[in-house]
Amino acid sequence: MTDQTDVLDAVRESRIRMSREANHDPATLISRLRELNGKYAKQIEAFRSLPAKRHVKTT
């Protein structure tokens, strides 16, 4: 596996776990994500202010 696929796998696992924790209910999941947005507002804003990468690293 490459670093890129490892990251994608981790994101997928996280999304599956979060959906399971919300009993696969979209409204519950969205509510939980909104709570996390408030909790991590500073980190989210810092990420959003980063310059966008314009290239994709290929192997």
C-alpha positions as CSV (number, residue, x, y, z in Angstrom):
1,M,0.0,0.0,0.0
2,T,1.0,3.6,-0.6
3,D,0.8,6.4,1.9
4,Q,-2.1,7.8,-0.2
5,T,-4.1,4.6,0.0
6,D,-3.4,4.3,3.7
7,V,-4.9,7.7,4.3
8,L,-7.9,6.9,2.1
9,D,-8.4,3.7,4.0
10,A,-8.2,5.5,7.3
11,V,-10.8,8.1,6.1
12,R,-13.1,5.3,5.0
13,E,-12.8,3.5,8.3
14,S,-13.6,6.7,10.2
15,R,-16.7,7.4,8.1
16,I,-17.9,3.9,8.6
17,R,-17.4,4.1,12.4
18,M,-19.1,7.5,12.6
19,S,-22.1,6.2,10.6
20,R,-22.3,3.2,12.8
21,E,-22.2,5.3,16.0
22,A,-25.1,7.4,14.6
23,N,-27.0,4.1,13.9
24,H,-26.7,5.0,10.2
25,D,-29.2,7.9,10.7
26,P,-28.2,10.9,8.5
27,A,-29.8,13.5,10.8
28,T,-28.0,12.1,13.8
29,L,-24.7,12.0,11.9
30,I,-25.1,15.6,10.7
31,S,-26.0,16.8,14.2
32,R,-22.8,15.1,15.5
33,L,-20.7,16.6,12.8
34,R,-22.0,20.1,13.6
35,E,-21.1,19.6,17.2
36,L,-17.6,18.7,16.2
37,N,-17.4,21.7,13.9
38,G,-18.1,23.9,17.0
39,K,-15.6,22.0,19.1
40,Y,-12.8,22.2,16.6
41,A,-13.6,25.6,15.0
42,K,-10.1,26.9,15.4
43,Q,-8.5,23.9,13.8
44,I,-11.0,24.0,11.0
45,E,-10.4,27.7,10.3
46,A,-6.6,27.1,10.3
47,F,-7.0,24.3,7.8
48,R,-9.3,26.4,5.6
49,S,-6.7,29.2,5.5
50,L,-4.0,26.9,4.1
51,P,-3.1,27.5,0.5
52,A,-4.7,24.9,-1.8
53,K,-2.3,22.4,-3.4
54,R,-2.4,22.7,-7.2
55,H,-0.6,19.4,-8.0
56,V,-1.0,15.7,-7.2
57,K,2.1,13.7,-6.4
58,T,2.3,10.6,-8.6
59,T,4.5,7.6,-8.0
